[in-house]
Amino acid sequence: MEHTIYGTKRPPSKVLPEQPTRFFSRTSSFKAFPKDNYVRSFRNMYSTTVAKSKEEGLKVVLVNGGPSARKKVGIWLFGSAAWVFSMVLLGGVTRLTRSGLSMTDWKFTGSLPPLSDHDWLREFDKYKNSPEYKRVNKGMSIEDFKFIYWMEYAHRMWGRALGVMFALPFSYFLRKGYITVRLGMRLSALFGLGAGQGLIGWWMVKSGLEEPASEYAQPRVSPYRLAAHLTSAFAIYCGLFWTGLSVVMPEPPAESVAWVRGAAKVKRLALPVSVLVAITAVSGAFVAGNDAGHAYNTFPKMGDTWIPEDVFDMKPLIRNFFENTSTVQCQDCLARIEKD
């Protein structure tokens, strides 16, 4: 039959094969495929995919170059963590000897110590203008000043040496291609936190160089800034130690399933214990910052009572947990009991 479009004739169109015919032909082809081969192939593909995903989930490669490179990077990271630990100890000694306010200025890159009598007298004159000398150490000899100055100077320069000790191997390992992008980002964050630690330290010291509000109060650093300084040091230490473990142990032992289950059990116990340890450490920083360690010399009783009467004297209430010497010492003792 001919069709007409606008008066012109068009030849009849060809009849296309029906779609159902093509569909049934495909269905028959699928039925002809051996079922056991199809199921076996699917199972193999599924098991391979699952095994690969499990392996990738358990193994996180942070260092290129094989076991030798992992060992070198691991030694460097554990050495850096040990250095940070020694920094915390040196900072504690500096705090106990009351040497932290002996240097009244700060330079990011550091400076040479006094090398002549004239240099020592100049530094001593700076210290004489500080509130600590006027209210606590008035009449101190220059020899006693040299001792506290060297303590603070050693603490500061030990931290700067740590920065150099961290940066140089980091640059070397980057050049060798050992550091992956993931590890590089983590280490860069830790390096930035370490550089900021110096600024936090000076921010803390600066608070102790200001005149106290009361004429009877002894000058001391802000407990909030001291807690921030100590907490950031703990964060750097934990970050370096954790990264070192991740580098030297990128994959679990052969008994991976049992290892993962055991690690999960340890994790459930480790997390609450870690939180209690962190709370105790930060609480100790507030004890040091408020000189609250000598508020009461008896325990479990604090004086003649179990709980001091002035634990909530400050307003607003939240200030008592950070500035009230009685409350700070009491909560630190309770935190240590819970940890034990």
Backbone as numpy.savetxt, mean C-alpha at the origin, in Angstrom:
# Nx Ny Nz CAx CAy CAz Cx Cy Cz
-46.91 -16.18 -69.08 -47.76 -14.98 -69.08 -46.88 -13.74 -69.08
-47.17 -12.81 -69.92 -46.37 -11.61 -70.05 -46.91 -10.53 -69.11
-45.96 -9.73 -68.57 -46.30 -8.64 -67.67 -45.93 -7.33 -68.33
-46.75 -6.32 -68.08 -46.54 -5.02 -68.72 -46.28 -3.98 -67.65
-45.18 -3.21 -67.83 -44.86 -2.10 -66.94 -44.76 -0.86 -67.77
-45.68 0.07 -67.54 -45.73 1.32 -68.30 -45.71 1.06 -69.80
-46.48 0.05 -70.21 -46.66 -0.22 -71.63 -45.57 -1.05 -72.25
-44.53 -1.43 -71.52 -43.47 -2.27 -72.08 -43.66 -3.69 -71.61
-43.19 -4.60 -72.44 -43.33 -6.01 -72.09 -42.08 -6.50 -71.37
-42.28 -7.36 -70.36 -41.15 -7.92 -69.62 -41.26 -9.43 -69.65
-40.18 -10.12 -69.90 -40.26 -11.58 -69.95 -40.62 -12.15 -68.59
-41.24 -13.27 -68.57 -41.64 -13.87 -67.29 -40.41 -14.17 -66.42
-40.56 -13.90 -65.09 -39.45 -14.14 -64.16 -39.27 -15.62 -63.89
-37.99 -15.97 -63.56 -37.71 -17.36 -63.27 -38.23 -17.72 -61.89
-38.69 -18.93 -61.79 -39.22 -19.40 -60.51 -38.07 -19.88 -59.64
-37.89 -19.22 -58.46 -36.82 -19.61 -57.54 -37.21 -20.86 -56.77
-36.23 -21.68 -56.40 -36.58 -22.87 -55.60 -37.12 -22.46 -54.24
-38.01 -23.21 -53.74 -38.65 -22.86 -52.47 -37.67 -23.01 -51.31
-37.77 -22.08 -50.35 -36.88 -22.07 -49.20 -37.01 -23.31 -48.34
-38.20 -23.83 -48.12 -38.31 -25.03 -47.29 -37.47 -26.18 -47.80
-37.33 -26.27 -49.13 -36.53 -27.35 -49.70 -35.09 -27.24 -49.24
-34.52 -25.98 -49.27 -33.15 -25.78 -48.82 -33.02 -26.08 -47.34
-33.97 -25.69 -46.52 -33.91 -25.93 -45.08 -33.88 -27.42 -44.79
-34.75 -28.19 -45.46 -34.80 -29.63 -45.19 -33.54 -30.33 -45.67
-32.93 -29.78 -46.71 -31.69 -30.38 -47.17 -30.59 -30.20 -46.13
-30.55 -29.01 -45.47 -29.56 -28.79 -44.41 -29.84 -29.67 -43.21
-31.10 -29.82 -42.89 -31.46 -30.67 -41.75 -31.03 -32.10 -41.98
-31.23 -32.57 -43.18 -30.83 -33.93 -43.49 -29.32 -34.09 -43.44
-28.60 -33.05 -43.85 -27.13 -33.11 -43.77 -26.68 -33.17 -42.32
-27.33 -32.39 -41.45 -26.98 -32.41 -40.04 -27.24 -33.78 -39.43
-28.35 -34.41 -39.83 -28.66 -35.73 -39.30 -27.66 -36.77 -39.77
-27.09 -36.53 -40.94 -26.12 -37.48 -41.46 -24.80 -37.42 -40.72
-24.50 -36.32 -39.96 -23.25 -36.18 -39.22 -23.27 -37.13 -38.02
-22.22 -37.93 -37.81 -22.23 -38.89 -36.70 -22.33 -38.18 -35.35
-23.30 -38.59 -34.56 -23.54 -37.92 -33.28 -22.39 -38.10 -32.31
-21.78 -39.27 -32.28 -20.71 -39.49 -31.32 -19.50 -38.60 -31.61
-19.22 -38.38 -32.90 -18.11 -37.48 -33.25 -18.42 -36.05 -32.84
-19.66 -35.63 -33.03 -20.06 -34.26 -32.70 -19.97 -34.02 -31.19
-20.49 -34.96 -30.41 -20.48 -34.82 -28.96 -19.05 -34.85 -28.43
-18.24 -35.77 -29.00 -16.85 -35.86 -28.55 -16.08 -34.59 -28.86
-16.29 -34.03 -30.03 -15.59 -32.80 -30.42 -16.02 -31.63 -29.53
-17.30 -31.55 -29.24 -17.79 -30.47 -28.39 -17.22 -30.58 -26.97
-17.17 -31.82 -26.45 -16.63 -32.00 -25.11 -15.15 -31.65 -25.05
-14.41 -32.05 -26.07 -12.98 -31.72 -26.10 -12.78 -30.21 -26.14
-13.58 -29.53 -26.97 -13.46 -28.09 -27.09 -13.81 -27.42 -25.76
-14.85 -27.91 -25.10 -15.27 -27.31 -23.83 -14.22 -27.53 -22.74
-13.71 -28.77 -22.64 -12.72 -29.05 -21.61 -11.44 -28.26 -21.83
-11.04 -28.10 -23.11 -9.83 -27.32 -23.41 -10.02 -25.86 -23.02
-11.21 -25.32 -23.31 -11.48 -23.91 -22.98 -11.49 -23.69 -21.48
-12.14 -24.61 -20.75 -12.21 -24.48 -19.30 -10.83 -24.59 -18.67
-10.04 -25.57 -19.15 -8.70 -25.74 -18.61 -7.84 -24.51 -18.86
-7.98 -23.96 -20.07 -7.20 -22.77 -20.41 -7.61 -21.59 -19.55
-8.93 -21.42 -19.33 -9.39 -20.29 -18.51 -8.95 -20.45 -17.07
-8.97 -21.70 -16.56 -8.51 -21.92 -15.19 -7.02 -21.61 -15.06
-6.26 -22.05 -16.08 -4.82 -21.80 -16.04 -4.53 -20.32 -16.09
-5.25 -19.59 -16.94 -5.04 -18.15 -17.04 -5.49 -17.43 -15.78
-6.54 -17.97 -15.11 -7.01 -17.33 -13.90 -6.07 -17.52 -12.73
-5.37 -18.69 -12.69 -4.47 -18.97 -11.59 -3.08 -18.38 -11.83
-2.68 -18.30 -13.09 -1.33 -17.85 -13.42 -1.38 -16.43 -13.96
-0.73 -15.51 -13.27 -0.65 -14.12 -13.70 0.83 -13.80 -13.91
1.24 -13.66 -15.14 2.64 -13.41 -15.46 2.91 -11.92 -15.33
3.81 -11.57 -14.44 4.17 -10.17 -14.22 5.55 -9.83 -14.75
6.38 -10.85 -14.98 7.76 -10.63 -15.40 8.05 -11.47 -16.63
8.63 -10.86 -17.64 9.10 -11.58 -18.82 10.54 -12.03 -18.61
10.92 -13.08 -19.33 12.32 -13.51 -19.27 12.56 -14.79 -18.52
11.52 -15.45 -18.03 11.69 -16.75 -17.40 12.06 -16.68 -15.93
12.41 -17.85 -15.35 12.70 -17.93 -13.91 13.85 -17.04 -13.46
14.88 -16.91 -14.29 16.02 -16.07 -13.91 15.61 -14.61 -13.71
14.80 -14.10 -14.63 14.33 -12.72 -14.51 13.41 -12.56 -13.30
12.55 -13.55 -13.07 11.66 -13.48 -11.91 12.46 -13.44 -10.60
13.53 -14.22 -10.56 14.36 -14.25 -9.35 15.01 -12.89 -9.10
15.54 -12.27 -10.15 16.19 -10.97 -9.99 15.20 -9.90 -9.54
14.05 -9.86 -10.19 13.04 -8.86 -9.83 12.51 -9.13 -8.42
12.34 -10.41 -8.08 11.85 -10.75 -6.75 12.81 -10.33 -5.65
14.11 -10.57 -5.86 15.10 -10.15 -4.87 15.07 -8.64 -4.68
14.94 -7.93 -5.78 14.88 -6.46 -5.71 13.66 -5.99 -4.92
12.51 -6.60 -5.16 11.28 -6.18 -4.48 11.32 -6.53 -3.00
11.80 -7.73 -2.67 11.89 -8.09 -1.25 12.94 -7.24 -0.54
14.03 -6.90 -1.24 15.01 -5.99 -0.64 14.43 -4.61 -0.39
13.60 -4.13 -1.32 12.95 -2.83 -1.13 11.98 -2.88 0.05
11.24 -3.99 0.17 10.32 -4.13 1.30 11.08 -4.14 2.63
12.22 -4.84 2.67 13.03 -4.85 3.89 13.55 -3.45 4.21
13.88 -2.70 3.17 14.37 -1.33 3.38 13.26 -0.46 3.99
12.05 -0.61 3.49 10.93 0.14 4.06 10.71 -0.25 5.52
10.83 -1.54 5.80 10.67 -2.00 7.18 11.71 -1.35 8.10
12.95 -1.27 7.62 14.00 -0.61 8.41 13.71 0.88 8.56
13.07 1.47 7.55 12.68 2.88 7.66 11.68 3.10 8.78
10.73 2.18 8.91 9.73 2.28 9.98 10.41 2.17 11.34
11.35 1.23 11.46 12.07 1.08 12.73 12.89 2.33 13.05
13.59 2.86 12.05 14.38 4.07 12.27 13.49 5.25 12.62
12.32 5.32 12.00 11.38 6.38 12.35 10.89 6.25 13.77
10.69 5.00 14.23 10.29 4.80 15.62 11.35 5.24 16.60
12.62 4.92 16.29 13.72 5.36 17.15 13.82 6.88 17.16
13.64 7.48 15.99 13.66 8.95 15.90 12.56 9.55 16.76
11.42 8.90 16.77 10.30 9.39 17.58 10.60 9.24 19.07
11.15 8.09 19.47 11.42 7.84 20.88 12.51 8.76 21.43
13.47 9.12 20.61 14.54 10.02 21.06 14.15 11.49 20.91
12.91 11.73 20.47 12.40 13.10 20.29 13.32 13.93 19.39
13.70 13.30 18.27 14.62 13.96 17.34 13.92 14.52 16.11
12.64 14.27 15.97 11.95 14.59 14.72 11.85 16.06 14.39
11.92 16.93 15.40 11.75 18.37 15.17 13.08 19.12 15.19
14.18 18.38 15.13 15.49 19.04 15.21 15.86 19.76 13.92
15.36 19.30 12.78 15.61 19.96 11.50 14.39 20.80 11.15
14.58 22.09 11.07 13.44 23.01 10.91 13.15 23.38 9.47
13.88 22.82 8.51 13.57 23.05 7.10 13.68 21.73 6.35
13.25 21.76 5.10 13.18 20.51 4.33 13.39 20.80 2.86
14.21 19.98 2.21 14.43 20.05 0.77 14.13 18.68 0.18
13.44 18.67 -0.95 13.01 17.40 -1.54 14.21 16.53 -1.90
15.27 17.13 -2.43 16.45 16.37 -2.84 17.43 16.15 -1.71
17.20 16.76 -0.56 18.13 16.62 0.55 19.28 17.60 0.45
20.16 17.57 1.43 21.32 18.46 1.46 22.40 17.83 2.31
23.61 18.38 2.21 24.71 17.89 3.02 24.50 18.28 4.47
25.00 17.47 5.40 24.89 17.83 6.82 25.86 18.96 7.15
25.75 19.55 8.31 26.73 20.57 8.72 28.14 19.97 8.76
29.08 20.66 8.12 30.45 20.14 8.02 31.46 20.95 8.81
31.03 22.04 9.40 31.95 22.88 10.17 31.23 23.39 11.42
31.99 23.94 12.33 31.39 24.50 13.55 30.42 25.63 13.22
30.78 26.40 12.21 29.89 27.49 11.81 28.55 26.94 11.30
28.60 25.86 10.52 27.37 25.25 10.02 26.52 24.71 11.17
27.17 24.10 12.15 26.42 23.57 13.29 25.76 24.68 14.10
26.47 25.76 14.29 25.90 26.88 15.04 24.71 27.49 14.30
24.78 27.52 12.97 23.67 28.07 12.20 22.43 27.18 12.34
22.62 25.87 12.27 21.48 24.95 12.44 20.94 25.01 13.87
21.83 25.16 14.81 21.40 25.23 16.21 20.58 26.49 16.46
20.98 27.58 15.84 20.22 28.83 15.99 18.81 28.69 15.40
18.69 27.97 14.30 17.36 27.72 13.74 16.50 26.94 14.73
17.10 25.94 15.35 16.35 25.12 16.30 15.96 25.91 17.54
16.80 26.87 17.94 16.48 27.68 19.12 15.23 28.52 18.94
14.88 28.78 17.70 13.67 29.56 17.43 12.41 28.69 17.37
12.57 27.39 17.51 11.42 26.49 17.43 10.72 26.40 18.78
9.42 26.10 18.79 8.69 25.96 20.06 9.23 24.84 20.94
9.74 23.78 20.34 10.24 22.67 21.14 11.43 23.09 22.00
12.33 23.85 21.43 13.49 24.30 22.22 13.05 25.24 23.34
12.16 26.15 23.02 11.74 27.14 24.00 10.98 26.52 25.16
10.20 25.46 24.91 9.32 24.92 25.95 9.83 23.61 26.55
10.68 22.91 25.82 11.10 21.58 26.29 12.60 21.49 26.49
13.37 21.94 25.52 14.82 21.70 25.52 15.64 22.98 25.74
15.07 23.94 26.40 15.81 25.18 26.62 17.06 24.91 27.46
18.20 25.45 26.99 19.46 25.20 27.66 20.20 23.99 27.14
19.69 23.33 26.11 20.34 22.17 25.52 21.72 22.55 24.98
22.68 21.67 25.17 24.02 21.91 24.64 24.06 21.58 23.15
25.06 22.08 22.48 25.17 21.82 21.05 25.50 20.36 20.78
26.16 19.70 21.71 26.46 18.28 21.54 25.18 17.44 21.59
24.29 17.78 22.51 23.00 17.08 22.55 22.19 17.37 21.28
22.30 18.58 20.79 21.59 18.93 19.56 22.13 18.12 18.38
23.42 17.91 18.34 24.01 17.14 17.24 23.45 15.72 17.21
23.22 15.15 18.39 22.68 13.78 18.43 21.30 13.71 17.81
20.39 14.59 18.23 19.03 14.52 17.68 19.01 14.95 16.21
19.93 15.83 15.84 19.99 16.25 14.43 20.42 15.07 13.56
21.45 14.33 13.99 21.91 13.19 13.20 20.83 12.11 13.09
20.04 11.93 14.12 18.96 10.94 14.06 17.95 11.31 12.99
17.50 12.55 12.99 16.52 12.98 11.99 17.14 13.01 10.59
18.39 13.43 10.51 19.05 13.48 9.20 19.19 12.07 8.62
19.56 11.10 9.45 19.69 9.71 8.98 18.34 9.17 8.50
17.29 9.50 9.23 15.96 9.03 8.83 15.56 9.59 7.47
15.81 10.85 7.25 15.44 11.46 5.97 16.29 10.92 4.81
17.60 10.85 5.02 18.47 10.41 3.94 18.31 8.92 3.65
17.94 8.14 4.64 17.66 6.72 4.42 16.45 6.55 3.50
15.49 7.42 3.66 14.33 7.39 2.77 14.69 7.80 1.35
15.53 8.82 1.20 15.94 9.23 -0.14 16.79 8.15 -0.81
17.64 7.49 -0.03 18.44 6.40 -0.58 17.54 5.25 -1.06
16.45 5.03 -0.35 15.49 4.01 -0.79 14.91 4.37 -2.15
14.62 5.65 -2.37 14.10 6.06 -3.67 15.07 5.78 -4.79
16.36 6.04 -4.57 17.38 5.76 -5.58 17.52 4.26 -5.78
17.53 3.52 -4.67 17.68 2.07 -4.75 16.50 1.42 -5.48
15.35 2.05 -5.43 14.18 1.52 -6.13 14.18 1.94 -7.59
14.52 3.19 -7.86 14.39 3.73 -9.22 15.42 3.15 -10.18
16.67 2.98 -9.75 17.71 2.51 -10.66 17.45 1.08 -11.15
17.20 0.10 -10.26 16.87 -1.24 -10.77 15.58 -1.25 -11.59
14.62 -0.42 -11.22 13.38 -0.35 -11.99 13.67 0.06 -13.43
14.51 1.07 -13.61 14.87 1.51 -14.96 15.63 0.42 -15.71
16.50 -0.28 -15.00 17.28 -1.35 -15.64 16.38 -2.48 -16.11
15.46 -2.91 -15.25 14.56 -4.01 -15.62 13.61 -3.61 -16.74
13.22 -2.35 -16.77 12.40 -1.87 -17.88 13.16 -1.94 -19.19
14.42 -1.55 -19.15 15.23 -1.57 -20.36 15.47 -3.00 -20.84
15.61 -3.93 -19.91 15.80 -5.34 -20.28 14.52 -5.99 -20.76
13.39 -5.35 -20.56 12.11 -5.92 -20.99 11.51 -6.90 -20.02
11.99 -6.91 -18.77 11.47 -7.85 -17.78 10.09 -7.43 -17.26
9.86 -6.14 -17.17 8.66 -5.62 -16.52 7.50 -5.59 -17.51
6.41 -6.26 -17.17 5.21 -6.20 -18.00 4.45 -4.91 -17.71
3.46 -4.64 -18.56 2.68 -3.41 -18.37 1.95 -3.44 -17.03
1.41 -4.59 -16.69 0.66 -4.71 -15.43 1.57 -4.46 -14.23
2.75 -5.06 -14.24 3.68 -4.86 -13.14 4.21 -3.43 -13.13
4.45 -2.88 -14.31 4.96 -1.51 -14.39 3.99 -0.51 -13.80
2.71 -0.69 -14.03 1.72 0.22 -13.46 1.69 0.10 -11.94
1.78 -1.12 -11.44 1.76 -1.32 -9.99 2.99 -0.71 -9.33
4.15 -0.92 -9.93 5.38 -0.38 -9.35 5.43 1.14 -9.46
4.89 1.69 -10.53 4.85 3.15 -10.66 3.99 3.76 -9.57
2.88 3.10 -9.26 2.01 3.59 -8.18 2.74 3.54 -6.84
3.49 2.46 -6.59 4.24 2.36 -5.34 5.35 3.40 -5.27
6.00 3.65 -6.40 7.05 4.67 -6.43 6.47 6.06 -6.16
5.32 6.33 -6.75 4.67 7.62 -6.49 4.26 7.77 -5.04
3.77 6.67 -4.44 3.41 6.72 -3.03 4.64 6.94 -2.16
5.76 6.33 -2.56 7.00 6.54 -1.81 7.49 7.97 -1.90
7.38 8.57 -3.09 7.77 9.98 -3.23 6.86 10.88 -2.40
5.57 10.55 -2.39 4.64 11.32 -1.57 4.87 11.15 -0.09
5.50 10.03 0.29 5.77 9.80 1.71 6.70 10.86 2.28
7.66 11.31 1.48 8.53 12.38 1.94 7.77 13.66 2.20
6.83 13.97 1.32 6.00 15.17 1.52 5.12 15.03 2.76
4.58 13.83 2.96 3.76 13.61 4.16 4.60 13.77 5.42
5.85 13.29 5.36 6.73 13.42 6.52 7.00 14.87 6.88
7.27 15.70 5.87 7.50 17.12 6.16 6.21 17.80 6.61
5.09 17.42 6.02 3.79 17.96 6.43 3.55 17.65 7.91
3.98 16.47 8.33 3.84 16.09 9.73 4.78 16.91 10.61
6.05 17.00 10.23 7.02 17.75 11.03 6.63 19.22 11.14
6.11 19.77 10.06 5.74 21.18 10.06 4.69 21.49 11.13
3.80 20.53 11.40 2.79 20.76 12.43 3.41 20.87 13.81
4.56 20.22 14.02 5.23 20.32 15.31 6.06 21.56 15.48
6.28 22.30 14.40 7.04 23.55 14.47 6.15 24.76 14.71
4.85 24.53 14.83 3.92 25.62 15.08 3.71 25.80 16.59
3.39 27.01 16.97 3.15 27.30 18.39 1.88 26.59 18.87
1.94 25.86 19.98 0.73 25.22 20.52 -0.32 26.24 20.92
-1.56 25.80 20.92 -2.65 26.72 21.26 -2.57 27.18 22.71
-2.15 26.28 23.60 -2.05 26.63 25.02 -0.59 26.88 25.39
-0.38 27.82 26.28 0.99 28.13 26.70 1.59 27.04 27.58
0.75 26.13 28.06 1.22 25.05 28.91 1.43 23.75 28.13
0.99 23.72 26.89 1.09 22.50 26.09 2.47 22.37 25.48
2.93 21.13 25.39 4.20 20.87 24.74 4.00 20.78 23.23
4.91 21.30 22.45 4.78 21.20 21.00 4.97 19.75 20.54
4.11 19.30 19.67 4.21 17.95 19.11 3.51 17.91 17.77
3.83 16.91 17.01 3.26 16.82 15.66 1.79 16.42 15.77
1.05 16.70 14.72 -0.36 16.34 14.68 -0.51 14.82 14.67
-1.33 14.26 15.56 -1.53 12.81 15.55 -2.16 12.31 14.25
-2.97 13.13 13.62 -3.57 12.74 12.34 -2.49 12.60 11.26
-1.56 13.54 11.23 -0.51 13.50 10.23 0.49 12.37 10.53
0.73 12.13 11.81 1.59 11.02 12.19 0.97 9.69 11.76
-0.33 9.54 11.98 -1.02 8.32 11.57 -0.99 8.15 10.05
-1.15 9.26 9.32 -1.08 9.19 7.85 0.31 8.78 7.40
1.35 9.30 8.05 2.73 8.98 7.70 3.01 7.49 7.94
2.57 6.97 9.07 2.81 5.56 9.39 1.98 4.65 8.50
0.72 5.02 8.27 -0.15 4.18 7.45 0.35 4.07 6.02
0.83 5.17 5.46 1.36 5.11 4.10 2.62 4.26 4.04
3.44 4.28 5.10 4.62 3.41 5.14 4.21 1.94 5.15
3.19 1.60 5.94 2.69 0.23 5.95 2.14 -0.18 4.59
1.45 0.75 3.94 0.88 0.46 2.62 1.98 0.18 1.60
3.05 0.96 1.64 4.17 0.73 0.72 4.83 -0.62 1.00
5.04 -0.92 2.28 5.66 -2.20 2.64 4.81 -3.38 2.17
3.52 -3.33 2.47 2.63 -4.43 2.07 2.56 -4.55 0.55
2.52 -3.41 -0.15 2.47 -3.45 -1.60 3.71 -4.07 -2.20
4.88 -3.74 -1.68 6.13 -4.31 -2.19 6.22 -5.80 -1.88
5.85 -6.18 -0.67 5.94 -7.59 -0.29 4.96 -8.43 -1.09
3.74 -7.94 -1.26 2.73 -8.66 -2.04 3.16 -8.78 -3.50
3.71 -7.72 -4.06 4.16 -7.77 -5.44 5.33 -8.73 -5.59
6.23 -8.76 -4.61 7.34 -9.70 -4.67 6.86 -11.15 -4.66
5.88 -11.46 -3.82 5.31 -12.81 -3.82 4.64 -13.13 -5.15
3.95 -12.17 -5.73 3.29 -12.39 -7.02 4.30 -12.65 -8.13
5.49 -12.07 -8.01 6.52 -12.26 -9.03 7.18 -13.62 -8.92
7.58 -14.01 -7.72 8.30 -15.27 -7.55 7.38 -16.48 -7.52
6.08 -16.27 -7.31 5.11 -17.38 -7.30 3.97 -17.06 -8.25
4.24 -17.05 -9.58 3.19 -16.69 -10.53 2.14 -17.77 -10.74
2.43 -19.00 -10.32 1.46 -20.08 -10.52 1.42 -20.95 -9.28
0.29 -21.60 -9.01 0.17 -22.48 -7.84 0.91 -23.78 -8.07
1.09 -24.59 -7.02 1.72 -25.90 -7.20 0.90 -26.81 -8.09
1.42 -28.03 -8.32 0.75 -28.96 -9.22 -0.65 -29.31 -8.73
-0.80 -29.43 -7.43 -2.13 -29.73 -6.87 -2.91 -28.43 -6.79
-3.29 -27.89 -7.93 -3.85 -26.54 -7.98 -5.19 -26.44 -7.27
-6.04 -27.45 -7.43 -7.36 -27.38 -6.82 -7.25 -27.37 -5.30
-6.45 -28.28 -4.76 -6.26 -28.32 -3.31 -5.59 -27.05 -2.81
-4.66 -26.54 -3.61 -3.96 -25.31 -3.22 -4.92 -24.13 -3.15
-5.79 -24.03 -4.14 -6.75 -22.92 -4.16 -7.72 -23.02 -2.99
-8.17 -24.23 -2.68 -9.08 -24.39 -1.55 -8.40 -24.03 -0.23
-7.16 -24.48 -0.07 -6.42 -24.12 1.14 -6.17 -22.63 1.25
-5.85 -22.01 0.11 -5.61 -20.57 0.12 -6.89 -19.81 0.47
-8.03 -20.32 0.02 -9.30 -19.66 0.34 -9.58 -19.71 1.84
-9.26 -20.85 2.48 -9.46 -20.95 3.92 -8.54 -19.99 4.68
-7.28 -19.93 4.24 -6.34 -19.01 4.89 -6.79 -17.56 4.69
-7.31 -17.26 3.50 -7.75 -15.90 3.21 -8.88 -15.48 4.13
-9.81 -16.41 4.40 -10.93 -16.07 5.29 -10.44 -15.72 6.69
-9.35 -16.35 7.13 -8.81 -16.05 8.45 -7.86 -14.85 8.41
-7.13 -14.71 7.30 -6.11 -13.66 7.22 -6.72 -12.27 7.14
-7.83 -12.14 6.44 -8.41 -10.81 6.27 -8.84 -10.17 7.59
-9.63 -10.85 8.43 -9.99 -10.20 9.71 -8.79 -9.96 10.61
-7.82 -10.88 10.59 -6.61 -10.67 11.40 -5.84 -9.45 10.90
-5.74 -9.31 9.59 -5.04 -8.16 9.01 -5.73 -6.85 9.37
-7.05 -6.87 9.37 -7.80 -5.66 9.74 -7.53 -5.28 11.20
-7.51 -6.28 12.09 -7.23 -6.00 13.50 -5.81 -5.48 13.70
-4.86 -6.06 12.97 -3.47 -5.58 13.07 -3.37 -4.14 12.58
-4.05 -3.83 11.48 -4.02 -2.47 10.94 -4.64 -1.48 11.92
-5.77 -1.86 12.52 -6.42 -0.97 13.49 -5.50 -0.73 14.69
-4.84 -1.80 15.16 -3.93 -1.66 16.29 -2.76 -0.74 15.96
-2.21 -0.89 14.75 -1.07 -0.07 14.34 -1.46 1.41 14.24
-2.60 1.67 13.61 -3.05 3.06 13.47 -3.39 3.64 14.84
-3.99 2.82 15.70 -4.30 3.28 17.05 -3.02 3.63 17.81
-1.97 2.82 17.59 -0.68 3.12 18.22 -0.10 4.43 17.74
-0.34 4.76 16.46 0.12 6.05 15.95 -0.55 7.21 16.67
-1.83 7.08 16.96 -2.53 8.14 17.71 -2.07 8.19 19.17
-1.70 7.03 19.72 -1.14 7.04 21.07 0.17 7.84 21.09
1.02 7.59 20.09 2.29 8.32 20.02 2.07 9.80 19.74
1.14 10.10 18.84 0.90 11.49 18.49 0.33 12.32 19.62
-0.41 11.67 20.51 -1.01 12.39 21.65 -0.21 12.22 22.94
0.92 11.51 22.86 1.69 11.18 24.07 0.79 10.54 25.11
-0.07 9.64 24.63 -1.06 9.02 25.52 -0.53 7.78 26.22
0.68 7.36 25.88 1.21 6.15 26.49 1.45 6.26 27.98
1.64 7.48 28.47 1.90 7.69 29.90 0.67 8.20 30.65
-0.47 8.19 30.00 -1.68 8.68 30.68 -2.02 7.81 31.88
-1.97 6.48 31.70 -2.22 5.53 32.78 -1.15 4.45 32.69
-0.58 4.10 33.83 0.49 3.11 33.86 0.01 1.76 34.38
-1.28 1.57 34.52 -1.82 0.30 35.01 -2.78 -0.29 33.98
-2.86 -1.63 33.98 -3.79 -2.34 33.09 -4.08 -3.70 33.70
-5.29 -4.24 33.66 -6.44 -3.77 32.87 -7.16 -2.56 33.44
-6.98 -2.27 34.74 -7.57 -1.05 35.27 -6.76 0.16 34.82
-7.44 1.25 34.55 -6.78 2.50 34.17 -6.94 3.45 35.34
-5.90 3.48 36.17 -6.02 4.20 37.43 -6.81 3.37 38.42
-7.81 3.98 39.02 -8.66 3.27 39.98 -9.94 2.73 39.36
-10.16 2.96 38.09 -11.39 2.54 37.42 -11.05 1.68 36.21
-12.07 0.94 35.76 -11.89 0.12 34.57 -11.88 0.99 33.31
-12.75 1.99 33.30 -12.82 2.92 32.17 -12.72 4.34 32.71
-11.80 5.16 32.23 -11.66 6.52 32.75 -12.95 7.33 32.59
-13.16 8.25 33.52 -14.39 9.04 33.50 -14.41 10.10 32.39
-13.23 10.48 31.90 -13.17 11.57 30.93 -13.04 11.08 29.49
-13.45 9.84 29.22 -13.25 9.29 27.87 -14.12 10.00 26.82
-15.19 10.63 27.24 -16.07 11.30 26.28 -16.25 12.78 26.61
-15.23 13.39 27.14 -15.32 14.80 27.54 -15.30 15.76 26.36
-14.64 15.41 25.28 -14.49 16.33 24.14 -15.74 16.37 23.29
-15.97 17.51 22.70 -17.08 17.71 21.78 -16.54 18.22 20.45
-17.01 17.69 19.34 -17.97 16.60 19.19 -17.38 15.26 19.65
-18.23 14.29 19.78 -17.86 13.00 20.37 -16.72 12.32 19.63
-16.69 12.45 18.31 -15.71 11.73 17.50 -14.28 12.14 17.84
-14.09 13.35 18.34 -12.74 13.83 18.65 -12.08 13.01 19.75
-12.88 12.44 20.63 -12.31 11.67 21.74 -11.49 10.48 21.27
-11.89 9.87 20.16 -11.21 8.67 19.68 -9.86 8.99 19.02
-9.58 10.26 18.79 -8.34 10.64 18.11 -7.51 11.65 18.89
-8.11 12.37 19.85 -7.39 13.44 20.53 -7.42 13.33 22.05
-8.37 12.60 22.61 -8.46 12.44 24.05 -7.46 11.37 24.50
-6.50 11.76 25.34 -5.44 10.82 25.72 -5.99 9.58 26.43
-6.99 9.76 27.28 -7.56 8.61 27.99 -8.25 7.65 27.02
-9.05 8.20 26.12 -9.77 7.36 25.16 -8.82 6.68 24.20
-7.82 7.40 23.74 -6.87 6.84 22.78 -6.10 5.69 23.40
-5.65 5.85 24.64 -4.92 4.77 25.29 -5.83 3.58 25.58
-7.06 3.86 25.98 -8.00 2.78 26.29 -8.32 1.96 25.05
-8.61 2.61 23.93 -8.96 1.87 22.72 -7.76 1.12 22.15
-6.56 1.64 22.37 -5.36 0.93 21.91 -5.17 -0.35 22.71
-5.40 -0.28 24.01 -5.30 -1.49 24.84 -6.34 -2.52 24.44
-7.56 -2.08 24.19 -8.62 -3.00 23.77 -8.31 -3.62 22.41
-7.73 -2.85 21.51 -7.38 -3.38 20.19 -6.31 -4.45 20.32
-5.36 -4.26 21.22 -4.31 -5.27 21.41 -4.88 -6.54 22.02
-5.86 -6.40 22.91 -6.50 -7.59 23.50 -7.24 -8.37 22.43
-7.98 -7.69 21.56 -8.72 -8.36 20.49 -7.77 -9.05 19.53
-6.63 -8.42 19.25 -5.67 -9.03 18.33 -5.08 -10.29 18.92
-4.77 -10.24 20.23 -4.20 -11.42 20.89 -5.22 -12.55 20.98
